[in-house]
């Protein structure tokens, strides 16, 4: 466990349950934002994606898809 993780664990342990839950929720929010930022960098990268472009073009040539029928799953 890192020093930061230990410090955070000590802080959370010292708080009432409700406040500790708020800290956990905020940490999850920050974690999600970090993941979103990574995807934004990937999506914004101007590098050509020839395989993805071909996949999308092939899928569009197939025409519209049927709606998902949950009873067939």
N, C-alpha and C positions, 0 to 999 in steps of 0.2 A: 504494500500500500504506500502511495506517495505521501510526502509531507502535507501536501494540500488536501488529499483525501482524509488523512488523519485529523487535520484541523477541522475540516468540514464535519466529519463524524462527531468530533467532540462538541462542536457548536450545536449540531442537530440533537445530540443526546441531552444537552442542557436545556432545551426548549420544551414547552408544553407540546403535546401531540399535535394539536391544531396548527401551531406555528411551524413545527417540524414538517408537517405535510405540505405547508405552503412553500417551504424551502425545496422540498423534493419536486413539487410541481414546477417551480421556477427552473430548477436544474434540468428537468425534462424539456421545458420550453427552450432553454438555451441549447440543449443537445439537438433538438429538432431544427433550430435555426442554423446550426453548424452544418447539418446534413443538407438543408435547403441551399445554403451558400455553395456547397460543393457541386450540387446539381446545376445551379445557375452558372458556375464557371464552366462546367462541361457543355451545357447547352449554348453558352455564349462563345465557345471556342470556334473560331472561323475555319478550323481545319476541316477539309472535305470528309464526308462520311459516305463513301461510295457504296458500301454494302447496305447501309441503312437506307440510302436514297433508292437503291435498286429494290429493296424489300418493300418500301412504301409504294413505288411505282407499280410493282407486280400486284400488290394488294389492291390498289385502286383500279387496275385493269380487270380484276375479278368482279367488280361491280359491288353494289350495296350488299351488306351482310343481312341475314335474317336476324330478327330480334332474338335474344337469348330466351329459350323456353326452359324455365327452371324445373318443370315436370320431367324433362328428359335427362336431367343430371343424375 
